[in-house]
Amino acid sequence: MKRQIVTFAVVGVMNTAAYYCLYLLFLIWLPYLAAHVLAFLLSMVGSFFLNARFTYRTRPTWRKFLLFPLTNVTNFLITTVGVYVIVDILHDGSRLAPLLASAAAIPVTFVVSRWVMLPGAEADPLA
């Protein structure tokens, strides 16, 4: 379990870096919310394969791939609302907003990700 948590964190850092690079790239041509959504969707695909291979050491299947977006619904909602609040309400910069907004969703994403990738695993992810 500890290995999964550490690997999940490492994959998360790599995924966040990929997301952020894509976000900055898309920000050149798109409004910030469109850049956020597109970068998020592309990085989610990468996250699925990295987590299947390295975090959970499980074979990727179509079923898991189709369920995997559930692992990011909370993350997506929190980061999207967070980006909006930071940029439009707090009037802070759009460049760092996604990084600041993403931190709160990490624990929930791990629990749901483990449930999708390892169906039937024990209920307590920290056990």
Sequence and secondary structure as in RCSB ss.txt:
>XXXX:A:sequence
MKRQIVTFAVVGVMNTAAYYCLYLLFLIWLPYLAAHVLAFLLSMVGSFFLNARFTYRTRPTWRKFLLFPLTNVTN
FLITTVGVYVIVDILHDGSRLAPLLASAAAIPVTFVVSRWVMLPGAEADPLA
>XXXX:A:secstr
 HHHHHHHHHHHHHHHHHHHHHHHHHHTTS HHHHHHHHHHHHHHHHHHHIIIIIS     HHHHHHTHHHHHHH
HHHHHHHHHIIIIIS   TTTHHHHHHGGGHHHHHHHHHHHHSTT  S TT 
